Each structure stands twice: as structure tokens, then as C-alpha cells.
Amino acid sequence: MTTRSIAARGLAAAFALAALAFATPALADEEGIVITIKDHRFDPAVVEVPAGKKIKLLVKNEDSTPEEFDSYDLNREKVIAGGSQGIVFIGPLDPGTYAFMGEFNADTAQGKVIAK
């Protein structure tokens, strides 16, 4: 094997590992689902989760003002200070749709969790 073919195989292996790292959902399960608050809106505004499992939501507030993750459907309330993050555990949920909102900016900060 030539030095060039060894380098090419090494490069191909590195690209394959990088692609695998981006495609593997296992990290998302360990870290939870990230919801970002920016410009008084939730992103993503719709979150799909598996029914029957406890889920960790990592709520990151990129605004300078506080926001409250509030859900009557999920029976959860948590104030997230501006420029910080908080964790909200939900579930296990029955299949269905569960609304949440930002209590301090209810006109724009709207979202829902869909359990399937």
C-alpha cells in the first residue's frame, strides 16, 4: 500500500466518523431535547417525543430578559433567566398534544409537545 492510499483511507475514515457523529441520535437522548428562546419565541415551537418515556427538556434563553416555560397541560412552570438555561422534565406522556408558552411573552412564545 502506498503512502497516498493510506492517507486517503485515513481521510475517508475521518469523514465517515464525523458524519456518524452528526447522524447519531443517542447524544440527543442523553442531553435531552434543546428548546431555545430567542426574540421571545420558542425554537423549535413543535417538539415530537415518544409516548410513555420521561423526557428532559433543556431550555436555553438567549434573550436578555427572563422567560417562564409554562404549561398547564404538562403541569410545569419554570422561570429561565435571560442568558441562561434550565431543565424541565416531562412525562411519561400519553399520546397527544400538550401546549406550552412563555408566560412573560404569551403572544409570541407559544409551542407544543406532541407525544406519539
N, CA, C and O atoms as a GROMACS GRO file, in nm:
protein
  464
    1MET      N    1   0.084  -0.116   0.000
    1MET     CA    2   0.000   0.000   0.000
    1MET      C    3   0.090   0.124   0.000
    1MET      O    4   0.190   0.130   0.071
    2THR      N    5   0.051   0.220  -0.080
    2THR     CA    6   0.132   0.342  -0.089
    2THR      C    7   0.093   0.439   0.021
    2THR      O    8  -0.013   0.426   0.082
    3THR      N    9   0.179   0.534   0.044
    3THR     CA   10   0.152   0.637   0.145
    3THR      C   11   0.027   0.716   0.108
    3THR      O   12  -0.052   0.754   0.195
    4ARG      N   13   0.012   0.740  -0.021
    4ARG     CA   14  -0.105   0.815  -0.067
    4ARG      C   15  -0.235   0.738  -0.038
    4ARG      O   16  -0.332   0.799   0.006
    5SER      N   17  -0.238   0.608  -0.062
    5SER     CA   18  -0.361   0.531  -0.038
    5SER      C   19  -0.390   0.519   0.112
    5SER      O   20  -0.506   0.518   0.152
    6ILE      N   21  -0.287   0.511   0.193
    6ILE     CA   22  -0.307   0.507   0.339
    6ILE      C   23  -0.366   0.640   0.385
    6ILE      O   24  -0.460   0.642   0.465
    7ALA      N   25  -0.313   0.750   0.335
    7ALA     CA   26  -0.365   0.882   0.372
    7ALA      C   27  -0.510   0.898   0.325
    7ALA      O   28  -0.593   0.952   0.397
    8ALA      N   29  -0.539   0.851   0.204
    8ALA     CA   30  -0.675   0.862   0.151
    8ALA      C   31  -0.773   0.780   0.237
    8ALA      O   32  -0.884   0.826   0.264
    9ARG      N   33  -0.732   0.661   0.278
    9ARG     CA   34  -0.819   0.578   0.364
    9ARG      C   35  -0.838   0.642   0.501
    9ARG      O   36  -0.948   0.639   0.557
   10GLY      N   37  -0.732   0.700   0.553
   10GLY     CA   38  -0.743   0.769   0.682
   10GLY      C   39  -0.838   0.887   0.674
   10GLY      O   40  -0.919   0.910   0.764
   11LEU      N   41  -0.828   0.962   0.566
   11LEU     CA   42  -0.916   1.076   0.545
   11LEU      C   43  -1.060   1.031   0.528
   11LEU      O   44  -1.152   1.093   0.584
   12ALA      N   45  -1.082   0.925   0.453
   12ALA     CA   46  -1.216   0.871   0.435
   12ALA      C   47  -1.275   0.825   0.569
   12ALA      O   48  -1.393   0.848   0.596
   13ALA      N   49  -1.193   0.760   0.651
   13ALA     CA   50  -1.239   0.714   0.782
   13ALA      C   51  -1.276   0.832   0.871
   13ALA      O   52  -1.375   0.827   0.943
   14ALA      N   53  -1.196   0.938   0.865
   14ALA     CA   54  -1.224   1.058   0.946
   14ALA      C   55  -1.357   1.121   0.904
   14ALA      O   56  -1.437   1.160   0.989
   15PHE      N   57  -1.382   1.130   0.773
   15PHE     CA   58  -1.509   1.185   0.725
   15PHE      C   59  -1.626   1.096   0.767
   15PHE      O   60  -1.731   1.147   0.805
   16ALA      N   61  -1.609   0.967   0.760
   16ALA     CA   62  -1.715   0.874   0.799
   16ALA      C   63  -1.749   0.889   0.947
   16ALA      O   64  -1.866   0.889   0.984
   17LEU      N   65  -1.646   0.901   1.031
   17LEU     CA   66  -1.670   0.920   1.174
   17LEU      C   67  -1.739   1.053   1.202
   17LEU      O   68  -1.828   1.060   1.287
   18ALA      N   69  -1.699   1.157   1.132
   18ALA     CA   70  -1.763   1.288   1.150
   18ALA      C   71  -1.910   1.281   1.110
   18ALA      O   72  -1.996   1.335   1.180
   19ALA      N   73  -1.939   1.218   0.999
   19ALA     CA   74  -2.078   1.204   0.954
   19ALA      C   75  -2.160   1.124   1.054
   19ALA      O   76  -2.275   1.157   1.081
   20LEU      N   77  -2.102   1.019   1.107
   20LEU     CA   78  -2.170   0.936   1.205
   20LEU      C   79  -2.200   1.016   1.332
   20LEU      O   80  -2.308   1.001   1.390
   21ALA      N   81  -2.108   1.099   1.374
   21ALA     CA   82  -2.128   1.180   1.495
   21ALA      C   83  -2.248   1.273   1.478
   21ALA      O   84  -2.323   1.294   1.574
   22PHE      N   85  -2.266   1.330   1.358
   22PHE     CA   86  -2.378   1.420   1.336
   22PHE      C   87  -2.508   1.345   1.316
   22PHE      O   88  -2.615   1.401   1.341
   23ALA      N   89  -2.504   1.220   1.273
   23ALA     CA   90  -2.625   1.145   1.242
   23ALA      C   91  -2.676   1.063   1.361
   23ALA      O   92  -2.790   1.016   1.356
   24THR      N   93  -2.598   1.045   1.464
   24THR     CA   94  -2.636   0.959   1.574
   24THR      C   95  -2.727   1.030   1.673
   24THR      O   96  -2.685   1.129   1.732
   25PRO      N   97  -2.851   0.984   1.692
   25PRO     CA   98  -2.941   1.050   1.784
   25PRO      C   99  -2.918   1.015   1.930
   25PRO      O  100  -2.984   1.073   2.016
   26ALA      N  101  -2.829   0.923   1.962
   26ALA     CA  102  -2.808   0.881   2.100
   26ALA      C  103  -2.765   0.996   2.190
   26ALA      O  104  -2.807   1.002   2.306
   27LEU      N  105  -2.684   1.086   2.140
   27LEU     CA  106  -2.644   1.202   2.219
   27LEU      C  107  -2.763   1.288   2.256
   27LEU      O  108  -2.769   1.339   2.368
   28ALA      N  109  -2.856   1.305   2.167
   28ALA     CA  110  -2.974   1.386   2.195
   28ALA      C  111  -3.053   1.325   2.311
   28ALA      O  112  -3.107   1.398   2.393
   29ASP      N  113  -3.059   1.191   2.317
   29ASP     CA  114  -3.130   1.127   2.426
   29ASP      C  115  -3.065   1.154   2.560
   29ASP      O  116  -3.134   1.179   2.659
   30GLU      N  117  -2.932   1.151   2.565
   30GLU     CA  118  -2.860   1.174   2.689
   30GLU      C  119  -2.868   1.320   2.731
   30GLU      O  120  -2.884   1.349   2.850
   31GLU      N  121  -2.856   1.412   2.637
   31GLU     CA  122  -2.858   1.554   2.669
   31GLU      C  123  -2.999   1.608   2.680
   31GLU      O  124  -3.019   1.713   2.741
   32GLY      N  125  -3.095   1.541   2.625
   32GLY     CA  126  -3.231   1.590   2.624
   32GLY      C  127  -3.261   1.664   2.495
   32GLY      O  128  -3.179   1.669   2.404
   33ILE      N  129  -3.379   1.719   2.489
   33ILE     CA  130  -3.421   1.798   2.373
   33ILE      C  131  -3.397   1.944   2.406
   33ILE      O  132  -3.440   1.993   2.510
   34VAL      N  133  -3.328   2.013   2.316
   34VAL     CA  134  -3.296   2.153   2.338
   34VAL      C  135  -3.404   2.240   2.275
   34VAL      O  136  -3.437   2.225   2.157
   35ILE      N  137  -3.459   2.330   2.356
   35ILE     CA  138  -3.553   2.431   2.309
   35ILE      C  139  -3.490   2.566   2.340
   35ILE      O  140  -3.452   2.593   2.454
   36THR      N  141  -3.479   2.650   2.238
   36THR     CA  142  -3.416   2.781   2.255
   36THR      C  143  -3.523   2.890   2.255
   36THR      O  144  -3.617   2.887   2.175
   37ILE      N  145  -3.506   2.984   2.345
   37ILE     CA  146  -3.591   3.103   2.346
   37ILE      C  147  -3.508   3.217   2.287
   37ILE      O  148  -3.402   3.251   2.340
   38LYS      N  149  -3.556   3.275   2.179
   38LYS     CA  150  -3.487   3.387   2.116
   38LYS      C  151  -3.592   3.478   2.054
   38LYS      O  152  -3.684   3.431   1.986
   39ASP      N  153  -3.578   3.607   2.077
   39ASP     CA  154  -3.676   3.706   2.028
   39ASP      C  155  -3.815   3.671   2.079
   39ASP      O  156  -3.915   3.688   2.008
   40HIS      N  157  -3.822   3.621   2.204
   40HIS     CA  158  -3.947   3.587   2.271
   40HIS      C  159  -4.027   3.480   2.196
   40HIS      O  160  -4.150   3.484   2.194
   41ARG      N  161  -3.955   3.386   2.135
   41ARG     CA  162  -4.018   3.272   2.065
   41ARG      C  163  -3.942   3.144   2.100
   41ARG      O  164  -3.822   3.147   2.128
   42PHE      N  165  -4.013   3.033   2.098
   42PHE     CA  166  -3.950   2.903   2.120
   42PHE      C  167  -3.907   2.845   1.987
   42PHE      O  168  -3.978   2.854   1.887
   43ASP      N  169  -3.788   2.784   1.986
   43ASP     CA  170  -3.737   2.719   1.866
   43ASP      C  171  -3.673   2.587   1.906
   43ASP      O  172  -3.573   2.588   1.977
   44PRO      N  173  -3.727   2.475   1.866
   44PRO     CA  174  -3.844   2.459   1.781
   44PRO      C  175  -3.972   2.485   1.861
   44PRO      O  176  -3.975   2.468   1.983
   45ALA      N  177  -4.075   2.527   1.791
   45ALA     CA  178  -4.204   2.552   1.855
   45ALA      C  179  -4.285   2.423   1.868
   45ALA      O  180  -4.377   2.415   1.950
   46VAL      N  181  -4.251   2.323   1.789
   46VAL     CA  182  -4.317   2.192   1.796
   46VAL      C  183  -4.210   2.087   1.824
   46VAL      O  184  -4.112   2.075   1.750
   47VAL      N  185  -4.231   2.011   1.931
   47VAL     CA  186  -4.136   1.908   1.972
   47VAL      C  187  -4.208   1.775   1.973
   47VAL      O  188  -4.310   1.759   2.040
   48GLU      N  189  -4.155   1.678   1.899
   48GLU     CA  190  -4.213   1.544   1.899
   48GLU      C  191  -4.132   1.455   1.993
   48GLU      O  192  -4.009   1.452   1.987
   49VAL      N  193  -4.203   1.382   2.079
   49VAL     CA  194  -4.138   1.293   2.176
   49VAL      C  195  -4.208   1.158   2.173
   49VAL      O  196  -4.324   1.149   2.132
   50PRO      N  197  -4.138   1.054   2.216
   50PRO     CA  198  -4.204   0.923   2.224
   50PRO      C  199  -4.298   0.919   2.345
   50PRO      O  200  -4.261   0.963   2.454
   51ALA      N  201  -4.417   0.867   2.324
   51ALA     CA  202  -4.512   0.849   2.434
   51ALA      C  203  -4.456   0.745   2.532
   51ALA      O  204  -4.385   0.653   2.492
   52GLY      N  205  -4.491   0.762   2.658
   52GLY     CA  206  -4.454   0.662   2.758
   52GLY      C  207  -4.312   0.673   2.811
   52GLY      O  208  -4.270   0.586   2.887
   53LYS      N  209  -4.237   0.777   2.773
   53LYS     CA  210  -4.099   0.793   2.821
   53LYS      C  211  -4.084   0.927   2.893
   53LYS      O  212  -4.146   1.026   2.856
   54LYS      N  213  -4.000   0.928   2.995
   54LYS     CA  214  -3.966   1.053   3.062
   54LYS      C  215  -3.867   1.128   2.972
   54LYS      O  216  -3.772   1.069   2.921
   55ILE      N  217  -3.890   1.257   2.953
   55ILE     CA  218  -3.812   1.338   2.861
   55ILE      C  219  -3.751   1.456   2.935
   55ILE      O  220  -3.817   1.520   3.017
   56LYS      N  221  -3.626   1.485   2.903
   56LYS     CA  222  -3.557   1.602   2.959
   56LYS      C  223  -3.554   1.711   2.853
   56LYS      O  224  -3.503   1.691   2.743
   57LEU      N  225  -3.611   1.827   2.888
   57LEU     CA  226  -3.605   1.943   2.800
   57LEU      C  227  -3.500   2.039   2.855
   57LEU      O  228  -3.506   2.077   2.972
   58LEU      N  229  -3.405   2.077   2.772
   58LEU     CA  230  -3.306   2.177   2.810
   58LEU      C  231  -3.351   2.306   2.744
   58LEU      O  232  -3.344   2.320   2.621
   59VAL      N  233  -3.396   2.401   2.824
   59VAL     CA  234  -3.450   2.526   2.773
   59VAL      C  235  -3.342   2.634   2.786
   59VAL      O  236  -3.303   2.670   2.897
   60LYS      N  237  -3.296   2.685   2.672
   60LYS     CA  238  -3.191   2.787   2.668
   60LYS      C  239  -3.254   2.922   2.633
   60LYS      O  240  -3.316   2.936   2.528
   61ASN      N  241  -3.238   3.019   2.721
   61ASN     CA  242  -3.294   3.152   2.698
   61ASN      C  243  -3.183   3.243   2.645
   61ASN      O  244  -3.096   3.285   2.721
   62GLU      N  245  -3.187   3.273   2.516
   62GLU     CA  246  -3.088   3.360   2.455
   62GLU      C  247  -3.128   3.507   2.460
   62GLU      O  248  -3.051   3.595   2.420
   63ASP      N  249  -3.249   3.535   2.509
   63ASP     CA  250  -3.291   3.674   2.528
   63ASP      C  251  -3.226   3.731   2.654
   63ASP      O  252  -3.176   3.656   2.738
   64SER      N  253  -3.226   3.862   2.665
   64SER     CA  254  -3.166   3.926   2.783
   64SER      C  255  -3.265   3.933   2.899
   64SER      O  256  -3.226   3.963   3.012
   65THR      N  257  -3.391   3.907   2.872
   65THR     CA  258  -3.494   3.912   2.975
   65THR      C  259  -3.537   3.771   3.015
   65THR      O  260  -3.523   3.678   2.935
   66PRO      N  261  -3.589   3.755   3.137
   66PRO     CA  262  -3.634   3.622   3.177
   66PRO      C  263  -3.759   3.578   3.102
   66PRO      O  264  -3.835   3.661   3.051
   67GLU      N  265  -3.778   3.448   3.095
   67GLU     CA  266  -3.900   3.391   3.037
   67GLU      C  267  -3.939   3.271   3.121
   67GLU      O  268  -3.854   3.204   3.179
   68GLU      N  269  -4.068   3.245   3.128
   68GLU     CA  270  -4.116   3.130   3.202
   68GLU      C  271  -4.167   3.025   3.106
   68GLU      O  272  -4.255   3.052   3.024
   69PHE      N  273  -4.112   2.904   3.115
   69PHE     CA  274  -4.167   2.789   3.044
   69PHE      C  275  -4.288   2.748   3.126
   69PHE      O  276  -4.274   2.705   3.240
   70ASP      N  277  -4.406   2.760   3.068
   70ASP     CA  278  -4.529   2.738   3.142
   70ASP      C  279  -4.621   2.647   3.062
   70ASP      O  280  -4.644   2.670   2.943
   71SER      N  281  -4.673   2.544   3.126
   71SER     CA  282  -4.765   2.452   3.058
   71SER      C  283  -4.866   2.396   3.158
   71SER      O  284  -4.831   2.323   3.250
   72TYR      N  285  -4.992   2.434   3.137
   72TYR     CA  286  -5.098   2.374   3.216
   72TYR      C  287  -5.112   2.227   3.179
   72TYR      O  288  -5.134   2.141   3.265
   73ASP      N  289  -5.100   2.198   3.049
   73ASP     CA  290  -5.116   2.060   3.001
   73ASP      C  291  -5.012   1.966   3.061
   73ASP      O  292  -5.042   1.851   3.095
   74LEU      N  293  -4.888   2.016   3.075
   74LEU     CA  294  -4.778   1.934   3.127
   74LEU      C  295  -4.759   1.951   3.278
   74LEU      O  296  -4.679   1.881   3.340
   75ASN      N  297  -4.834   2.045   3.336
   75ASN     CA  298  -4.823   2.076   3.478
   75ASN      C  299  -4.679   2.116   3.516
   75ASN      O  300  -4.622   2.065   3.612
   76ARG      N  301  -4.623   2.209   3.438
   76ARG     CA  302  -4.486   2.255   3.459
   76ARG      C  303  -4.478   2.407   3.450
   76ARG      O  304  -4.544   2.469   3.367
   77GLU      N  305  -4.395   2.465   3.536
   77GLU     CA  306  -4.362   2.607   3.532
   77GLU      C  307  -4.216   2.621   3.573
   77GLU      O  308  -4.173   2.566   3.674
   78LYS      N  309  -4.140   2.695   3.492
   78LYS     CA  310  -4.000   2.719   3.528
   78LYS      C  311  -3.956   2.851   3.467
   78LYS      O  312  -3.966   2.871   3.346
   79VAL      N  313  -3.907   2.940   3.552
   79VAL     CA  314  -3.854   3.067   3.504
   79VAL      C  315  -3.709   3.045   3.463
   79VAL      O  316  -3.629   2.989   3.538
   80ILE      N  317  -3.676   3.091   3.342
   80ILE     CA  318  -3.541   3.081   3.290
   80ILE      C  319  -3.489   3.224   3.276
   80ILE      O  320  -3.540   3.301   3.195
   81ALA      N  321  -3.388   3.259   3.354
   81ALA     CA  322  -3.331   3.394   3.348
   81ALA      C  323  -3.272   3.422   3.211
   81ALA      O  324  -3.234   3.329   3.139
   82GLY      N  325  -3.266   3.550   3.174
   82GLY     CA  326  -3.206   3.587   3.047
   82GLY      C  327  -3.061   3.542   3.041
   82GLY      O  328  -2.987   3.555   3.138
   83GLY      N  329  -3.021   3.489   2.926
   83GLY     CA  330  -2.884   3.444   2.907
   83GLY      C  331  -2.847   3.319   2.985
   83GLY      O  332  -2.729   3.294   3.008
   84SER      N  333  -2.946   3.241   3.026
   84SER     CA  334  -2.916   3.118   3.100
   84SER      C  335  -3.001   3.004   3.046
   84SER      O  336  -3.068   3.017   2.944
   85GLN      N  337  -2.997   2.892   3.116
   85GLN     CA  338  -3.073   2.775   3.073
   85GLN      C  339  -3.126   2.702   3.194
   85GLN      O  340  -3.077   2.719   3.306
   86GLY      N  341  -3.227   2.620   3.170
   86GLY     CA  342  -3.286   2.540   3.277
   86GLY      C  343  -3.334   2.407   3.222
   86GLY      O  344  -3.349   2.391   3.100
   87ILE      N  345  -3.358   2.314   3.310
   87ILE     CA  346  -3.403   2.180   3.272
   87ILE      C  347  -3.545   2.160   3.321
   87ILE      O  348  -3.579   2.193   3.435
   88VAL      N  349  -3.628   2.106   3.232
   88VAL     CA  350  -3.767   2.073   3.264
   88VAL      C  351  -3.786   1.927   3.224
   88VAL      O  352  -3.766   1.890   3.108
   89PHE      N  353  -3.827   1.844   3.321
   89PHE     CA  354  -3.858   1.704   3.290
   89PHE      C  355  -4.008   1.692   3.267
   89PHE      O  356  -4.089   1.748   3.340
   90ILE      N  357  -4.044   1.617   3.163
   90ILE     CA  358  -4.184   1.591   3.133
   90ILE      C  359  -4.203   1.441   3.112
   90ILE      O  360  -4.108   1.368   3.082
   91GLY      N  361  -4.327   1.396   3.129
   91GLY     CA  362  -4.360   1.257   3.102
   91GLY      C  363  -4.337   1.166   3.220
   91GLY      O  364  -4.298   1.207   3.329
   92PRO      N  365  -4.365   1.040   3.192
   92PRO     CA  366  -4.409   0.980   3.066
   92PRO      C  367  -4.547   1.033   3.027
   92PRO      O  368  -4.635   1.052   3.112
   93LEU      N  369  -4.564   1.057   2.898
   93LEU     CA  370  -4.686   1.116   2.845
   93LEU      C  371  -4.768   1.014   2.767
   93LEU      O  372  -4.713   0.926   2.701
   94ASP      N  373  -4.899   1.028   2.776
   94ASP     CA  374  -4.988   0.954   2.687
   94ASP      C  375  -4.979   1.017   2.549
   94ASP      O  376  -4.945   1.134   2.538
   95PRO      N  377  -5.009   0.943   2.444
   95PRO     CA  378  -5.010   1.004   2.311
   95PRO      C  379  -5.106   1.124   2.309
   95PRO      O  380  -5.217   1.119   2.361
   96GLY      N  381  -5.059   1.232   2.247
   96GLY     CA  382  -5.142   1.352   2.240
   96GLY      C  383  -5.059   1.476   2.220
   96GLY      O  384  -4.938   1.469   2.200
   97THR      N  385  -5.126   1.591   2.225
   97THR     CA  386  -5.062   1.720   2.207
   97THR      C  387  -5.073   1.800   2.336
   97THR      O  388  -5.180   1.807   2.396
   98TYR      N  389  -4.963   1.859   2.378
   98TYR     CA  390  -4.953   1.932   2.503
   98TYR      C  391  -4.896   2.072   2.475
   98TYR      O  392  -4.784   2.084   2.426
   99ALA      N  393  -4.973   2.175   2.506
   99ALA     CA  394  -4.931   2.312   2.478
   99ALA      C  395  -4.837   2.364   2.587
   99ALA      O  396  -4.848   2.326   2.704
  100PHE      N  397  -4.744   2.452   2.546
  100PHE     CA  398  -4.664   2.528   2.641
  100PHE      C  399  -4.649   2.669   2.589
  100PHE      O  400  -4.670   2.696   2.471
  101MET      N  401  -4.611   2.761   2.680
  101MET     CA  402  -4.596   2.900   2.639
  101MET      C  403  -4.495   2.970   2.728
  101MET      O  404  -4.455   2.918   2.833
  102GLY      N  405  -4.454   3.087   2.685
  102GLY     CA  406  -4.373   3.175   2.768
  102GLY      C  407  -4.467   3.269   2.839
  102GLY      O  408  -4.529   3.355   2.776
  103GLU      N  409  -4.478   3.254   2.968
  103GLU     CA  410  -4.574   3.333   3.046
  103GLU      C  411  -4.551   3.483   3.031
  103GLU      O  412  -4.648   3.560   3.031
  104PHE      N  413  -4.426   3.527   3.017
  104PHE     CA  414  -4.397   3.670   3.012
  104PHE      C  415  -4.417   3.729   2.872
  104PHE      O  416  -4.426   3.851   2.859
  105ASN      N  417  -4.424   3.647   2.769
  105ASN     CA  418  -4.446   3.691   2.631
  105ASN      C  419  -4.542   3.595   2.563
  105ASN      O  420  -4.510   3.534   2.461
  106ALA      N  421  -4.660   3.583   2.621
  106ALA     CA  422  -4.756   3.482   2.577
  106ALA      C  423  -4.804   3.502   2.433
  106ALA      O  424  -4.847   3.406   2.369
  107ASP      N  425  -4.797   3.624   2.382
  107ASP     CA  426  -4.841   3.649   2.244
  107ASP      C  427  -4.750   3.583   2.141
  107ASP      O  428  -4.798   3.540   2.036
  108THR      N  429  -4.619   3.575   2.170
  108THR     CA  430  -4.525   3.523   2.072
  108THR      C  431  -4.463   3.390   2.113
  108THR      O  432  -4.430   3.308   2.027
  109ALA      N  433  -4.446   3.367   2.240
  109ALA     CA  434  -4.378   3.246   2.288
  109ALA      C  435  -4.479   3.134   2.307
  109ALA      O  436  -4.532   3.115   2.416
  110GLN      N  437  -4.506   3.061   2.200
  110GLN     CA  438  -4.603   2.952   2.201
  110GLN      C  439  -4.538   2.826   2.146
  110GLN      O  440  -4.454   2.833   2.056
  111GLY      N  441  -4.576   2.712   2.199
  111GLY     CA  442  -4.523   2.586   2.148
  111GLY      C  443  -4.610   2.470   2.188
  111GLY      O  444  -4.708   2.484   2.260
  112LYS      N  445  -4.571   2.352   2.139
  112LYS     CA  446  -4.644   2.232   2.177
  112LYS      C  447  -4.552   2.111   2.171
  112LYS      O  448  -4.457   2.105   2.092
  113VAL      N  449  -4.583   2.016   2.256
  113VAL     CA  450  -4.516   1.886   2.259
  113VAL      C  451  -4.616   1.786   2.204
  113VAL      O  452  -4.731   1.781   2.248
  114ILE      N  453  -4.572   1.707   2.109
  114ILE     CA  454  -4.656   1.601   2.053
  114ILE      C  455  -4.595   1.467   2.092
  114ILE      O  456  -4.484   1.434   2.052
  115ALA      N  457  -4.669   1.391   2.170
  115ALA     CA  458  -4.624   1.258   2.213
  115ALA      C  459  -4.689   1.155   2.121
  115ALA      O  460  -4.811   1.150   2.106
  116LYS      N  461  -4.602   1.072   2.060
  116LYS     CA  462  -4.651   0.967   1.968
  116LYS      C  463  -4.610   0.831   2.017
  116LYS      O  464  -4.642   0.731   1.954
   0.00000   0.00000   0.00000
